Amino acid sequence: MKTELYKVIKAPYLTEKVSALMGDSNQYAFKVDINATKLQVKKAVEGYFSVNVENVNIIKVKGKTKRSKFRIRKKSDWKKAYVRLAEGQSIEVTSE
């Protein structure tokens, strides 16, 4: 079961906006598998971090088109999940 948790959650997603959400509304953001559902993300976060998840919002982020001298290429699409934890709980996230 632990291997399924590692397949769903790829990495924490840390930006200034997410840092503000961590302090204000106890929300955290993660990069997740492109085929992951809200229920899978909820179970993965609860199982991996041992916390209670109240709400999960998933956003599909479109890959950007990059142009160089030789060709035009498109970055891959990916999914971002905003996870709201129960009152009084927190997750220690670091960017590595």
C-alpha positions as CSV (number, residue, x, y, z in Angstrom):
1,M,0.0,0.0,0.0
2,K,2.9,2.4,0.7
3,T,4.0,2.1,-2.9
4,E,0.6,3.4,-4.1
5,L,1.0,6.4,-1.8
6,Y,4.3,7.3,-3.4
7,K,2.9,6.9,-6.9
8,V,0.0,9.4,-6.2
9,I,2.0,12.2,-4.5
10,K,5.0,13.2,-6.5
11,A,6.3,16.3,-4.6
12,P,5.2,19.2,-2.5
13,Y,4.6,22.4,-4.4
14,L,5.9,25.5,-2.7
15,T,5.3,29.0,-3.9
16,E,4.6,32.4,-2.2
17,K,0.9,31.8,-2.8
18,V,1.0,28.4,-1.2
19,S,3.1,29.7,1.7
20,A,0.3,32.3,2.4
21,L,-2.3,29.5,2.2
22,M,-0.4,27.4,4.7
23,G,-0.5,30.2,7.3
24,D,-4.0,31.5,6.7
25,S,-6.2,28.5,5.9
26,N,-4.1,25.4,6.7
27,Q,-3.9,24.4,3.0
28,Y,-1.0,22.6,1.3
29,A,-0.2,22.0,-2.4
30,F,1.3,18.9,-4.0
31,K,2.2,17.8,-7.5
32,V,0.2,14.6,-8.1
33,D,-0.1,11.9,-10.7
34,I,-1.9,13.0,-13.8
35,N,-4.5,10.2,-13.4
36,A,-5.0,10.8,-9.6
37,T,-8.5,11.5,-8.2
38,K,-9.5,13.5,-5.2
39,L,-10.2,10.4,-3.1
40,Q,-6.8,8.9,-4.0
41,V,-5.0,12.1,-3.1
42,K,-6.9,12.3,0.2
43,K,-6.1,8.7,1.2
44,A,-2.4,9.2,0.1
45,V,-2.0,12.3,2.2
46,E,-3.8,10.8,5.2
47,G,-1.7,7.6,5.0
48,Y,1.7,9.2,4.4
49,F,1.5,12.1,6.8
50,S,-0.9,10.7,9.4
51,V,-3.3,13.7,9.3
52,N,-7.0,14.3,8.7
53,V,-7.9,15.8,5.4
54,E,-11.1,18.0,5.2
55,N,-11.0,19.0,1.5
56,V,-9.1,18.4,-1.7
57,N,-9.2,20.6,-4.8
58,I,-7.4,19.4,-8.0
59,I,-6.3,21.6,-10.8
60,K,-4.9,20.4,-14.2
61,V,-2.0,22.7,-15.2
62,K,-1.4,23.0,-19.0
63,G,2.2,22.6,-20.1
64,K,3.9,25.7,-21.5
65,T,5.1,26.0,-25.1
66,K,8.8,26.8,-25.3
67,R,10.4,28.2,-28.5
68,S,14.1,27.9,-29.3
69,K,16.1,28.6,-32.4
70,F,15.7,25.1,-33.8
71,R,12.2,23.9,-32.7
72,I,9.0,24.5,-30.7
73,R,8.4,22.1,-27.9
74,K,5.6,21.7,-25.3
75,K,6.2,20.8,-21.7
76,S,4.0,18.1,-20.2
77,D,0.7,18.8,-18.5
78,W,0.5,18.0,-14.8
79,K,-1.9,18.1,-11.9
80,K,-1.7,20.2,-8.7
81,A,-3.7,19.3,-5.6
82,Y,-4.6,21.8,-2.8
83,V,-5.3,19.8,0.4
84,R,-7.0,21.4,3.5
85,L,-6.2,19.8,6.8
86,A,-8.3,19.6,9.9
87,E,-8.0,22.3,12.5
88,G,-4.8,22.1,14.6
89,Q,-2.9,19.7,12.3
90,S,0.1,20.5,10.1
91,I,2.6,18.9,7.7
92,E,6.3,19.6,7.6
93,V,7.1,20.2,3.9
94,T,10.5,21.0,2.5
95,S,11.6,21.5,-1.1
96,E,14.4,19.2,-2.1
